[in-house]
Amino acid sequence: MDDNPRKRASSSQIPIVIASSECLMNKLASCLIMDILSRLPIKTILNCRCVCKTWLDFISDSFFAKLHLERSPTSLLVKTISNNPESRSLQLVQINGKPVGLRFRVAEEMKFVQEINLPYNNDFLIANSCNGLLCISETFQDGSHDDIYLCNPILGEYISIPLAAGQGTRQKSSFRLGYSAITKEYKVLRTFYSKKGPDSQPEAEIYTIGTGKWRGVHKALRSLDILMFDSFVCGSIHWVFRDEDTCVNVIGSFNFENEQFSQLSLPPCYDEGCVTLTVFEGCLGVSFFNTDSDPQFEIWVMKEYGNKQSWTKLFTGRNLDFGNLYEPLIFLNSGLILMMNNHERFAIYDTRRKFMKVIRICHIQGSKYAIAYKPSFVSLKDVAKGEQLKMLRKQAGREDDESSSAGACNCTSHDQLSESIPPRY
């Protein structure tokens, strides 16, 4: 017997966990369990799917996917560019806070690989992302395309969208994925030119996921091959609209709700600098970068979508110390803007202290490009009904759709969950 009173006191404070056949957490309301799980990191949630059948069903529920997507932090999706396919990679990087020295602290990092996350190797083009789903396609040297793929690399799910007859050989073809909040449908927009030459007119087609067919879209805008990343706002995707001299004079848009093209005016003080589009706090944004003798950039946002009078200048970046073009990727809560230069290096601009510096984020070397990406648990089982879904890896505890609900606990309906869900923080 130990007579040391300090040891006896400390040992008496150690909680004793008694093994139980029932998880104590299962006594909580289902909405509360989903709320807790939705706040965890991606890798932890993936591990939680293996804890028990009940948690697997919670995490596989479409309501959980919606809840998690609302809270999912904007991360980076970084793809290396190399002539050697073996050295190419696709990596998810989530950063936190302010950089320490020349590096950001990486909160979470995942490498997406073939046969686990992606339908094939890294020799493909990322068209864009929407709600955590990637629209990708393999592009050949002659400019033609293979089938389009829609995948969720987090879940290892994908579908193939076959091209209609003659689509693979069309000129200046471009794809973009979008979402209609009204009909809750995902759609792929394809823009192209049927023939070469100055008299060729732009055309467009759209594919609603689950229908199995392409439909024509009228009154397509020209210069559709310059669609930009990260410009999905108010149900529409946007791109800079250039004339024959490559000068930007208007913003083009396509609305996935009414399936119509339209144009938006640029901010009033546009000075013919390098133009890129972005999104800031749910508003469409424009970045003007001037690389003259006194390099600087401006970021404007459209406070009221569609109202040209609502363009507001947010930032003017000076003291850049170098004249290279940097494009904004992510606006961080700490007043920093994460930017990228010419597929080579990352930089941050401090909007409060008014300075920019080059930083390192991950160990990826060489040329690369990056997009802002929100990882999600949106399952193609829910959004791509009618399509042939393929699983790159079997979900733990699930052998097929029929057995997926076997042994699951009774779950509160989505309407009841919506009423009882705790507020966002």
Disulfide bonds with the S-S distance in Angstrom:
none
